[in-house]
């Protein structure tokens, strides 16, 4: 759920997905970002989240408000 700011992890045969909240400049969750990656040997949920976090943070620097998403 976006409002709660929860992180979800999913594993397929050839990929892993991490769904994280995308936050605005005030820290409020305004959307969800899904990052799909190729797994590696020994992939765990925690290191998949650690790999996805810099990607989502980079997106957050470009999106300052809900208005940025709809324009």
N, C-alpha and C positions, 0 to 999 in steps of 0.2 A: 504494500500500500504506500503510495507516494507521500501522503500526509504524515505517516509515522516515520518516514525516512529509513525504512528497512532495506537491507541488501539481500538480494536473492542470487543463488548460484545454481546452475544447471549443467549437467554433463550429458553430451551425446556421444556417439561412436567416434566422430572425428573432430569435435569441437567442444569448448566449454563456453558458457554464457554467464556473465555477471550483470545483474540489473541493479543500478544504484540511483539514488535520488540526485537530480540536477538542481543545485541550489542557486538562488539569486544573491544579490549583494548583501542582503540582510540575513542570509543563512536559511531562508525558508525554502522548503522543497517545492519546486514549481513544475517539475516534469521528471520522467524516468529516462535514464540513459542505459541502453543495452550494449555491452561490449562483447563481441564474439571473437574468440581466440583459438588457435590451434593448441591443443594440450601437449605437454612434454612428459617424458618419463618421470614419474614421481610427482606429478601435478597434484596439489592439494587445493582444497577450497580456499584456505588462507592465502596461499601464494597467487592464486588466480585473482583474488580480490586485490592483492598488493600490485599485481600487474595492471589491473584495470583502473586503479585509483589515479595515477598520473594522467591518464587519458581523459577521465571525467573532470579532473581539476583543470585541465587545459581548456575544456569546453566551457567550464564555469567562468573562466576569465573573459571569454568573449560574450557571454550571455549575462547581462546585468539585471534583467527584469523579464517578466512574462511577455512584455511588449516586444522584446528582441526575438522571441520565438515565433510570434505570429506575423511579423512584418516580412 
